[in-house]
């Protein structure tokens, strides 16, 4: 069997399942965990450098984590497909007249672009974060998942929704609204998946043995409840023919949803996962449970009404613009409560965090979170938007929000949880490190070149230059964008291979590493 080093629940903030303690500075409970914790208990910290044969490991019931595994492999597959779509978009901007794009309706920019964005949000990041939620919620409440059957049903409905949404968008069926392009039948499937997940986890928490709910559960349920309602209203589900209302109110509603799907779906789930992973990998108690709840309530207070900062140049009501700008600046409060809390939790433990590949990804995601949430309030100011609005600056910002922050944390959660549900190490730590650097270098370069391109666009337009005079100056940036996109796509392919082999094969030997 694998030689393991158990986390000492009596000397750290980790209980016998490897879960963060619910109270800062106090150990977790001593009760024996439910059977699904067998892999976690046996594999918490495999000593670095020990020899293991390929057939050694903990034998787990295949049905225990079927839902989690399904969401993880789905996330990896959608990530690879989404990056291929993004690479196609980038190459079309470099050479829009090449034969590949001619007379092929489903390859035109206007169809591939919403396919790419929805695959990233719902297919890649959404699947990864939901899969992690199906793992940590039962562990934090010390109860098995209420129903693996319901979990697998939600998994299939979710994937059918993303797949059917992709096909219908390729065929030209769309609601023509940012991040809300999926047509009405697909919207219903998404909502059903949310309801099934909420019910399943609610029944799990309802039967809990742990009295105090750790902050990750607060964020998880907040995300499920708020996302259901913003998705329902943002897609105007009561109007299946168009998925929209009319006039300026529709623009306001569209950005209530467009901003909310990032801030009230991806953000809370990514923060919840960070609060779960960081105390475990750093072997330190959470600095302040109270501070974490301040962040939870303030994000719910500020985030729902800041979408109108996308509409400062439109005839939206002035009072609503002021509320959106004020709320955007106010978002610094929940952001810094999260980052300060986690920073003080892992203070002096950065080496330990980077020894764990999952912690390494989560830490990078938190750095992107700091950057994106400093940039967000800044670009919500009207004087800044005069230069940045409708330019590639905004495209760069949205990529580090969805991919840099939420995406890196989702990947970190997958790599952190995988060994705990398969009873052995991931297939290849080296491949995971390669993926990390491909994605980090690719996204950093991508962000840099698009930010520079956006400033060139905005400054030129502000000076009265016409669009066709600016375009030749941007071509070199499109080339760099496509080059960095190749790195990201390669990283996604490496991750898909590594995750699939981890789930369905044996790990690579140390000699091969």
C-alpha positions as CSV (number, residue, x, y, z in Angstrom):
1,X,0.0,0.0,0.0
2,X,1.0,3.6,-0.4
3,X,2.9,5.0,2.6
4,X,1.2,8.1,3.7
5,X,1.6,10.9,6.1
6,X,-1.7,11.8,7.8
7,X,-2.5,15.4,8.6
8,X,-2.5,15.7,12.4
9,X,-6.0,16.9,13.2
10,X,-5.0,17.7,16.8
11,X,-2.0,20.0,16.0
12,X,-3.4,21.8,12.9
13,X,-6.7,23.0,11.7
14,X,-7.4,19.8,9.7
15,X,-9.7,17.1,10.8
16,X,-9.3,13.4,10.1
17,X,-10.7,13.8,6.6
18,X,-8.2,16.5,5.7
19,X,-10.9,19.2,5.9
20,X,-10.3,22.7,7.2
21,X,-11.3,23.2,10.8
22,X,-14.5,25.2,11.2
23,X,-13.0,27.4,13.9
24,X,-9.7,29.2,13.6
25,X,-7.0,27.6,15.6
26,X,-9.0,24.6,16.8
27,X,-8.9,21.1,15.5
28,X,-11.7,19.4,13.6
29,X,-13.9,16.8,15.2
30,X,-12.7,13.4,16.0
31,X,-15.6,11.5,14.7
32,X,-14.8,8.8,12.1
33,X,-15.7,10.1,8.6
34,X,-18.2,8.6,6.3
35,X,-16.9,5.8,4.0
36,X,-16.3,8.1,1.0
37,X,-13.5,9.6,3.0
38,X,-11.4,6.4,2.7
39,X,-9.3,7.7,-0.1
40,X,-8.9,11.1,1.5
41,X,-7.9,9.5,4.8
42,X,-5.4,7.1,3.2
43,X,-4.0,9.7,0.8
44,X,-3.6,13.1,2.3
45,X,0.1,13.8,1.9
46,X,2.2,11.2,0.0
47,X,5.8,11.7,0.9
48,X,7.9,13.3,-1.8
49,X,10.4,10.9,-3.3
50,X,9.0,7.6,-2.2
51,X,8.9,4.7,-4.6
52,X,5.5,3.3,-5.5
53,X,4.5,0.7,-8.1
54,X,1.8,1.4,-10.6
55,X,-0.6,-1.1,-9.1
56,X,-0.3,0.2,-5.5
57,X,-3.1,2.3,-4.1
58,X,-6.3,2.5,-2.2
59,X,-9.2,0.6,-3.8
60,X,-12.3,2.8,-3.7
61,X,-15.8,2.0,-4.7
62,X,-16.3,3.3,-8.2
63,X,-19.7,4.7,-7.4
64,X,-18.6,6.8,-4.4
65,X,-17.4,9.8,-6.5
66,X,-19.0,9.1,-9.8
67,X,-20.5,12.6,-9.9
68,X,-17.3,14.4,-9.0
69,X,-15.3,12.4,-11.5
70,X,-17.9,13.0,-14.3
71,X,-17.7,16.8,-13.7
72,X,-13.9,16.7,-13.7
73,X,-13.5,14.9,-17.0
74,X,-16.3,17.1,-18.5
75,X,-14.4,20.2,-17.4
76,X,-11.2,19.0,-19.0
77,X,-12.9,18.1,-22.3
78,X,-14.8,21.4,-22.5
79,X,-11.6,23.3,-21.7
80,X,-9.8,21.8,-24.6
81,X,-12.7,22.4,-27.0
82,X,-13.1,26.0,-25.8
83,X,-9.5,26.8,-26.3
84,X,-9.7,25.4,-29.9
85,X,-12.6,27.8,-30.5
86,X,-10.6,30.6,-29.0
87,X,-7.6,29.8,-31.2
88,X,-9.8,29.7,-34.2
89,X,-11.1,33.2,-33.3
90,X,-7.6,34.5,-32.8
91,X,-6.3,33.1,-36.1
92,X,-9.3,34.6,-37.9
93,X,-8.3,38.0,-36.7
94,X,-4.8,37.5,-38.1
95,X,-5.9,36.2,-41.5
96,X,-9.7,36.6,-41.9
97,X,-9.6,35.7,-45.6
98,X,-8.0,32.3,-45.5
99,X,-10.0,29.5,-47.1
100,X,-10.9,27.8,-43.9
101,X,-13.4,30.5,-42.9
102,X,-15.0,31.0,-46.4
103,X,-18.5,29.7,-47.1
104,X,-18.6,27.7,-43.8
105,X,-21.4,29.3,-41.8
106,X,-20.6,27.7,-38.5
107,X,-17.0,28.9,-38.6
108,X,-17.8,32.6,-38.8
109,X,-16.7,34.8,-36.0
110,X,-20.2,35.6,-34.9
111,X,-21.0,32.0,-34.2
112,X,-17.7,30.7,-32.8
113,X,-17.3,33.6,-30.4
114,X,-20.4,32.8,-28.2
115,X,-19.6,29.1,-28.5
116,X,-16.2,29.8,-27.1
117,X,-17.4,32.1,-24.2
118,X,-20.2,29.7,-23.1
119,X,-17.9,26.7,-23.2
120,X,-15.4,28.5,-21.0
121,X,-18.0,29.7,-18.5
122,X,-20.4,26.7,-18.3
123,X,-18.4,23.9,-19.8
124,X,-14.9,24.3,-18.4
125,X,-15.0,26.5,-15.3
126,X,-18.6,25.8,-14.3
127,X,-18.2,22.0,-14.5
128,X,-14.9,22.1,-12.6
129,X,-16.3,24.2,-9.8
130,X,-19.5,22.3,-9.5
131,X,-17.6,19.0,-9.4
132,X,-15.5,20.3,-6.6
133,X,-18.6,21.4,-4.7
134,X,-20.0,17.9,-4.9
135,X,-16.8,16.8,-3.1
136,X,-16.2,19.4,-0.4
137,X,-19.8,20.0,0.8
138,X,-20.3,16.4,2.0
139,X,-16.8,16.3,3.6
140,X,-17.4,19.6,5.4
141,X,-20.7,18.4,6.9
142,X,-19.5,14.8,7.5
143,X,-22.2,13.1,5.6
144,X,-22.2,11.2,2.3
145,X,-23.8,12.9,-0.7
146,X,-27.6,12.5,-0.4
147,X,-27.9,10.9,-3.8
148,X,-25.2,9.9,-6.3
149,X,-28.0,9.1,-8.7
150,X,-29.3,12.7,-8.6
151,X,-25.7,13.9,-8.9
152,X,-25.1,11.9,-12.1
153,X,-28.5,13.1,-13.5
154,X,-27.5,16.7,-12.9
155,X,-24.1,15.9,-14.6
156,X,-25.8,14.5,-17.7
157,X,-28.3,17.4,-17.9
158,X,-25.5,19.9,-17.5
159,X,-23.4,18.4,-20.3
160,X,-26.4,18.0,-22.6
161,X,-27.2,21.7,-22.0
162,X,-23.6,22.8,-23.0
163,X,-23.5,20.4,-25.9
164,X,-26.9,21.3,-27.3
165,X,-26.2,25.0,-26.7
166,X,-23.0,24.6,-28.7
167,X,-24.7,22.9,-31.6
168,X,-27.6,25.4,-31.7
169,X,-25.2,28.3,-31.7
170,X,-23.2,26.7,-34.5
171,X,-26.5,26.4,-36.5
172,X,-27.3,30.1,-35.9
173,X,-29.9,29.8,-33.2
174,X,-29.2,32.4,-30.5
175,X,-30.8,35.0,-28.2
176,X,-28.1,37.4,-29.2
177,X,-27.3,38.6,-25.7
178,X,-23.9,38.5,-24.0
179,X,-23.3,35.2,-22.2
180,X,-27.1,34.5,-22.6
181,X,-27.0,33.3,-26.2
182,X,-28.4,29.8,-25.4
183,X,-31.9,29.4,-26.6
184,X,-34.9,28.7,-24.3
185,X,-34.8,24.8,-24.2
186,X,-31.1,25.0,-23.3
187,X,-31.9,27.6,-20.6
188,X,-34.4,25.2,-19.1
189,X,-31.8,22.4,-18.9
190,X,-29.3,24.7,-17.2
191,X,-31.9,25.7,-14.6
192,X,-33.0,22.1,-14.0
193,X,-29.3,21.1,-13.4
194,X,-29.0,23.9,-10.8
195,X,-32.2,22.8,-9.1
196,X,-31.1,19.2,-8.9
197,X,-27.7,20.2,-7.5
198,X,-29.2,22.5,-4.9
199,X,-31.7,19.9,-3.7
200,X,-29.0,17.2,-3.5
201,X,-26.6,19.3,-1.5
202,X,-29.4,20.8,0.6
203,X,-30.5,17.3,1.7
204,X,-26.9,16.4,2.3
205,X,-26.4,19.5,4.6
206,X,-29.8,18.9,6.2
207,X,-28.5,15.5,7.5
208,X,-25.2,16.9,8.6
209,X,-23.2,15.9,11.7
210,X,-21.2,19.1,11.8
211,X,-23.2,21.9,13.5
212,X,-21.2,24.8,12.3
213,X,-21.2,25.5,8.6
214,X,-17.8,26.3,7.2
215,X,-17.7,29.4,5.0
216,X,-17.2,27.4,1.8
217,X,-20.7,26.0,2.2
218,X,-22.1,29.6,2.6
219,X,-20.5,30.6,-0.7
220,X,-21.6,27.4,-2.4
221,X,-25.3,27.7,-1.6
222,X,-25.2,31.5,-2.2
223,X,-23.9,30.8,-5.7
224,X,-26.6,28.2,-6.4
225,X,-29.4,30.4,-5.2
226,X,-28.3,33.6,-6.8
227,X,-27.2,32.0,-10.1
228,X,-30.6,30.4,-10.5
229,X,-32.4,33.7,-10.2
230,X,-30.0,35.8,-12.3
231,X,-30.1,33.1,-15.0
232,X,-33.9,33.0,-15.0
233,X,-34.3,36.7,-15.1
234,X,-31.3,37.5,-17.3
235,X,-32.4,35.1,-20.0
236,X,-36.1,36.3,-19.7
237,X,-37.2,32.7,-19.5
238,X,-40.8,33.8,-19.4
239,X,-40.4,34.9,-23.0
240,X,-39.2,31.8,-24.8
241,X,-39.5,33.3,-28.3
242,X,-36.8,35.9,-27.8
243,X,-35.3,35.4,-24.4
244,X,-35.3,39.2,-24.0
245,X,-37.5,42.1,-23.2
246,X,-37.5,45.4,-25.1
247,X,-35.6,48.8,-25.2
248,X,-33.2,50.1,-22.7
249,X,-34.5,47.9,-19.8
250,X,-33.3,44.9,-21.8
251,X,-29.8,46.3,-22.0
252,X,-29.8,46.8,-18.2
253,X,-31.2,43.3,-17.7
254,X,-28.7,41.8,-20.0
255,X,-25.7,43.3,-18.1
256,X,-27.3,42.5,-14.8
257,X,-27.0,38.9,-16.0
258,X,-23.8,39.2,-17.9
259,X,-21.9,40.6,-15.0
260,X,-23.7,38.5,-12.5
261,X,-22.9,35.1,-14.1
262,X,-19.3,35.9,-13.4
263,X,-19.7,37.5,-10.1
264,X,-22.4,35.4,-8.5
265,X,-21.8,32.1,-10.1
266,X,-18.0,31.7,-10.8
267,X,-16.7,34.0,-8.1
268,X,-18.5,32.5,-5.1
269,X,-17.7,29.0,-6.1
270,X,-14.0,29.8,-6.7
271,X,-13.7,31.6,-3.4
272,X,-15.4,28.7,-1.6
273,X,-12.9,26.3,-3.2
274,X,-10.0,28.6,-2.2
275,X,-11.3,28.6,1.4
276,X,-11.3,24.8,1.3
277,X,-7.9,24.2,-0.3
278,X,-5.6,26.9,1.1
279,X,-5.9,25.9,4.8
280,X,-5.3,22.2,3.9
281,X,-2.3,22.7,1.7
282,X,-0.7,25.3,4.0
283,X,-1.5,23.3,7.1
284,X,-2.6,26.4,8.9
285,X,-5.9,27.4,10.6
286,X,-8.1,29.8,8.7
287,X,-7.2,33.2,10.0
288,X,-10.7,34.4,10.6
289,X,-14.1,32.7,10.0
290,X,-15.8,36.0,10.9
291,X,-13.9,37.9,8.3
292,X,-14.8,35.3,5.7
293,X,-18.5,35.9,6.4
294,X,-18.0,39.6,6.1
295,X,-16.8,38.9,2.5
296,X,-19.7,36.7,1.8
297,X,-22.4,39.2,2.8
298,X,-20.7,42.2,1.2
299,X,-20.3,40.4,-2.2
300,X,-24.0,39.7,-2.1
301,X,-24.7,43.3,-1.2
302,X,-22.5,45.0,-3.9
303,X,-22.3,42.6,-6.9
304,X,-25.9,42.3,-8.1
305,X,-26.3,45.9,-9.2
306,X,-22.9,46.8,-10.7
307,X,-23.6,45.5,-14.3
308,X,-24.7,48.9,-15.5
309,X,-21.1,50.1,-15.4
310,X,-21.0,48.5,-18.9
311,X,-23.6,51.0,-20.0
312,X,-22.1,54.3,-19.0
313,X,-22.2,55.6,-22.6
314,X,-25.9,54.7,-23.0
315,X,-29.2,56.4,-22.0
316,X,-29.4,54.2,-18.9
317,X,-30.8,56.2,-15.8
318,X,-28.1,58.3,-14.2
319,X,-28.9,57.1,-10.7
320,X,-28.4,53.5,-11.8
321,X,-25.0,54.4,-13.3
322,X,-24.0,56.1,-10.0
323,X,-25.1,53.0,-8.1
324,X,-23.1,50.7,-10.4
325,X,-19.9,52.8,-10.2
326,X,-20.2,53.1,-6.4
327,X,-20.9,49.4,-6.1
328,X,-17.9,48.6,-8.3
329,X,-15.6,50.5,-6.0
330,X,-17.3,48.9,-3.0
331,X,-16.4,45.5,-4.4
332,X,-12.9,46.2,-3.0
333,X,-14.3,45.3,0.4
334,X,-15.3,41.6,-0.2
335,X,-12.3,41.1,-2.5
336,X,-9.8,42.2,0.1
337,X,-11.5,40.4,3.0
338,X,-11.0,37.2,1.0
339,X,-7.4,37.9,-0.1
340,X,-6.3,39.2,3.3
341,X,-7.9,36.3,5.1
342,X,-6.3,33.7,2.9
343,X,-2.9,35.6,2.8
344,X,-2.8,35.6,6.6
345,X,-3.8,31.9,6.6
346,X,-0.9,30.9,4.3
347,X,1.6,33.5,5.6
348,X,5.0,31.9,5.7
349,X,3.7,28.7,4.0
350,X,4.2,29.5,0.3
351,X,6.7,26.7,-0.2
352,X,4.2,24.2,1.2
353,X,1.5,25.5,-1.1
354,X,3.6,25.2,-4.2
355,X,4.6,21.6,-3.3
356,X,1.0,20.7,-3.9
357,X,0.0,21.2,-7.5
358,X,-3.6,22.0,-6.6
359,X,-2.4,24.7,-4.2
360,X,-0.1,26.0,-6.8
361,X,-3.0,26.6,-9.3
362,X,-5.2,28.0,-6.6
363,X,-2.6,30.5,-5.5
364,X,-2.1,31.7,-9.1
365,X,-5.8,32.1,-9.4
366,X,-5.9,34.3,-6.3
367,X,-3.1,36.5,-7.7
368,X,-5.3,36.9,-10.9
369,X,-8.2,37.7,-8.6
370,X,-6.3,40.5,-7.0
371,X,-5.4,41.9,-10.5
372,X,-8.8,41.6,-12.0
373,X,-10.5,43.2,-8.9
374,X,-8.1,46.1,-8.9
375,X,-8.7,46.6,-12.6
376,X,-12.5,46.3,-12.4
377,X,-13.3,49.3,-10.2
378,X,-10.6,51.3,-12.0
379,X,-12.2,50.8,-15.4
380,X,-15.7,51.4,-14.0
381,X,-14.8,55.1,-13.7
382,X,-16.2,57.2,-16.5
383,X,-12.9,59.0,-17.1
384,X,-11.2,55.6,-17.7
385,X,-14.0,54.2,-19.8
386,X,-13.5,57.0,-22.2
387,X,-10.3,55.3,-23.3
388,X,-11.0,51.6,-22.5
389,X,-14.6,51.0,-23.4
390,X,-15.3,48.7,-26.4
391,X,-11.6,48.0,-26.9
392,X,-9.4,44.9,-26.4
393,X,-8.7,46.2,-22.9
394,X,-12.1,44.8,-21.9
395,X,-11.4,41.5,-23.7
396,X,-8.2,41.1,-21.7
397,X,-10.0,41.9,-18.5
398,X,-12.7,39.3,-19.1
399,X,-10.1,36.6,-19.8
400,X,-8.3,37.1,-16.5
401,X,-11.6,37.1,-14.7
402,X,-13.1,33.9,-16.1
403,X,-9.9,32.0,-17.0
404,X,-7.2,33.5,-14.8
405,X,-9.2,33.7,-11.5
406,X,-12.0,31.2,-11.7
407,X,-10.4,28.8,-14.2
408,X,-7.0,28.5,-12.4
409,X,-8.8,27.8,-9.1
410,X,-11.1,25.2,-10.8
411,X,-8.0,23.4,-12.1
412,X,-6.4,23.7,-8.7
413,X,-9.4,22.1,-7.1
414,X,-9.5,19.3,-9.6
415,X,-5.8,18.5,-9.1
416,X,-6.2,18.8,-5.3
417,X,-9.2,16.5,-5.1
418,X,-8.2,13.9,-7.7
419,X,-5.8,11.9,-5.5
420,X,-8.4,12.0,-2.7
421,X,-11.0,10.3,-4.9
422,X,-8.9,7.8,-6.8
423,X,-6.6,6.7,-3.8
424,X,-3.3,7.4,-5.6
425,X,-1.3,10.3,-7.0
426,X,-2.3,11.9,-10.3
427,X,-1.0,10.3,-13.4
428,X,1.9,12.7,-13.8
429,X,3.0,15.6,-11.6
430,X,5.4,16.7,-14.3
431,X,2.6,17.1,-16.9
432,X,0.6,19.1,-14.4
433,X,3.5,21.4,-13.9
434,X,3.9,21.7,-17.7
435,X,0.3,22.6,-18.0
436,X,0.6,25.2,-15.2
437,X,3.4,27.0,-16.9
438,X,1.9,26.8,-20.4
439,X,-1.3,28.3,-19.1
440,X,0.4,30.9,-16.9
441,X,2.7,32.2,-19.6
442,X,0.0,32.0,-22.2
443,X,-2.5,34.0,-20.2
444,X,0.0,36.5,-19.0
445,X,1.1,37.2,-22.5
446,X,-2.4,37.2,-23.8
447,X,-3.5,39.7,-21.2
448,X,-0.5,42.0,-21.9
449,X,-0.8,42.2,-25.6
450,X,-4.6,42.7,-25.5
451,X,-4.3,45.4,-22.9
452,X,-1.7,47.2,-25.1
453,X,-3.9,46.8,-28.1
454,X,-6.9,48.2,-26.2
455,X,-5.0,51.3,-25.1
456,X,-3.9,51.9,-28.7
457,X,-7.5,51.6,-29.9
458,X,-8.9,53.8,-27.2
459,X,-6.2,56.5,-27.5
460,X,-6.6,56.6,-31.3
461,X,-10.4,56.9,-31.2
462,X,-10.2,59.5,-28.4
463,X,-7.9,61.5,-30.7
464,X,-10.4,61.3,-33.6
465,X,-8.7,58.6,-35.6
466,X,-11.0,56.4,-37.7
467,X,-11.2,52.7,-37.3
468,X,-9.5,51.6,-40.5
469,X,-6.4,53.7,-39.7
470,X,-6.0,52.0,-36.3
471,X,-6.4,48.4,-37.6
472,X,-3.0,48.1,-39.3
473,X,-1.3,49.0,-36.0
474,X,-3.1,46.2,-34.2
475,X,-2.1,43.4,-36.6
476,X,1.2,42.5,-34.7
477,X,-0.8,42.2,-31.5
478,X,-3.2,39.8,-33.2
479,X,-0.2,37.7,-34.1
480,X,1.1,37.6,-30.6
481,X,-2.4,36.9,-29.3
482,X,-2.6,33.8,-31.6
483,X,0.8,32.7,-30.4
484,X,-0.1,32.9,-26.8
485,X,-3.4,31.1,-27.6
486,X,-1.3,28.2,-28.9
487,X,0.3,27.9,-25.5
488,X,-3.1,27.9,-23.8
489,X,-4.6,25.4,-26.1
490,X,-1.5,23.1,-25.7
491,X,-1.9,23.4,-21.9
492,X,-5.6,22.4,-22.1
493,X,-4.6,19.3,-24.2
494,X,-1.9,18.3,-21.7
495,X,-4.4,18.8,-18.8
496,X,-7.1,16.7,-20.5
497,X,-4.6,13.8,-21.1
498,X,-3.3,14.0,-17.5
499,X,-6.8,14.1,-15.9
500,X,-8.1,11.3,-18.1
501,X,-5.2,9.1,-17.3
502,X,-5.5,9.9,-13.6
503,X,-9.1,8.9,-13.6
504,X,-9.0,5.9,-16.0
505,X,-5.4,4.7,-16.0
506,X,-2.5,4.1,-13.7
507,X,0.0,6.8,-12.7
508,X,3.3,7.2,-14.5
509,X,6.3,5.7,-12.7
510,X,9.0,8.0,-11.2
511,X,11.5,6.7,-13.7
512,X,9.3,8.0,-16.6
513,X,8.8,11.3,-14.8
